[in-house]
Amino acid sequence: MDFYTGCVLRLDLTDLRATVEPVDQDWAHLYVGGKGLLLRYLFEELAPGTDALAPENPLVLATGPFAGTAVATCSRLAVGCKSPATGALLDSYVGGSFAPELKFAGYDAVVVAGRAPHPVLVLVEDDLVEFLPAEGRFWGLETAALEQKVREEMGPWHKVLSAGPAGEQLVPFACLSTDQYHKAGRGGAGAVIGSKNLKAVVVRGTGAVTVGDARAFAAEMLTLQNERILTPDNAWTWEEGTPYLLELVNAAGALPTRNWRSGQFDRAPAIQSAELLAVRTRIRACTQCPLACRQVHAFGDHVCEGPEFETLGLCGANCGIGDLATIAAFNRSCDELGLDTISTGAVVGLAMDLCEKGAADYGLAFGDADGYLAAPGLIARREDWGAELALGARDLAALNGRPDLAPHIKGLELPAYDPRGTFGMGLGYATSDRGACHMRAFTAADDILGGDAPPDSLAGKAALTVEQQDFSALAWTGVWCANMYIDTDFLGAHFRRLWGRETSHEELMTLGARVWNLGRLVNLREGFAREHDRLPAVLDVPHPDGVAAGKTVGAAEFEAALGEYYRLRGWDADGVPTEETLARLSLDVRL
Ligand code: SF4
């Protein structure tokens, strides 16, 4: 079968046993790969109500069919499980070079279950799978040190997907790391791998992925790359990367500042893209990506990739930190310890706010670098006051009697677009399948970053949100990167190769909707309902200043937009897909 290896590697950590089974052909047909295949496995293997940190929570690593081929940006990995941060589904994506290596080793996906009797590292070298004791050798290492040790002991081409110390300590916003700077950041997959006593999966593959007529395929991919990817629309990736967003979002009054008290940061000029370009040393790329959006900077002796826009927003403005070297040092600590920078910045900003309001005494203050720089280490190791911050924003705020200050939806901390400056993002966050996420629907592109949609209205945003969520679900079946402008015409050229026949915009968007609805079923089964599709109270307070001053997403307007969203999705008033919708989408599961 071209593009697929046809094999799933199953790791039973309880019995330290590895087995290989064929990829379910019906699932590959209906859900393709990446997010789709991941959710289908999750639906099948996750017993409703399972604790996210219990051995029974399956961790799924899914490639897309184009990983390991000449298709640009598709060498990304989808990671999924039930999230310890939210209790909802989690799908998180990471670039680098792990996914193609997994394909070269002979696997489309890995399903990890159980809990090892002692810490282990799983080594996969083609069809050889070993469970290596990790205690005293790998366990406890920070991410870069672990990768270095693996390269020294096993070989320079072995790829590592690992938990840092935060994952070992089950911090609910611990991430997974690969190639040092690449993170499956959101939702706590690092804690799930830690709960399984699994430090890392290391993979080395010597096989290949077949694509049919390789010469014709390579020629077509080169044409698509030149004509559809390396375009002026996408030039921002290699010219500046995501930091270019900071100036625009700040100007729109949508940059979270000092725990969401404001949408504009007075020190934004000191941390925006122009300042980063002044210390940029080079750019890097994930495997098989011509866009090379990864910016490498030098801050004195400290050379690192990033910070990205989200890190600048949450770990910079949201904490009142207006110094790039300080933010980069915080970023590096999070990377080494295996912490998601969005959630960590959100939690530290909240803790600063709690201190300033006299609700807590962590010794933190907006703009004060000392406690700020100590926070990642204390959180990751659950030491001192870091143990309370390690609860995550929702539980930290509740613990200190101020749940109204917590910037989260369904337990996942908000990303760096304040809905008071871009209303549509609020609807996208509230209806996102994994909690507050800016990557599933990105209506900010249609108001504050371009387009002519009004930022302070939800008119038309329900339809936009549905369309963008379905498109992202579609694109992530092939695990294309979201950092470029693409459409179904572009994706269709690849699906034509995959399926060996013509396809259409309607068929592809139906695939996206099928995957999105499958995720809804997973979440409904876990007890989520309309009452959870909500914006947090912290956004009810209007900004006192800036472009978005005085604006909030009103409750009545939000309810109307949510109802419209459900209607457009073919869900009932409680947010449950109707039988007609499931049948129209050819979903093969029911609640
Ligand atoms: S655009 Fe950036 S993040 Fe996306 S695949 Fe390319 S290098 Fe990786």
Residues whose N, C-alpha, C, O or C-beta is under 5 A from the ligand:
A	BS01	SF4	T73 G95 R284 A285 C286 C289 L291 A292 C293 R294 C481 N483
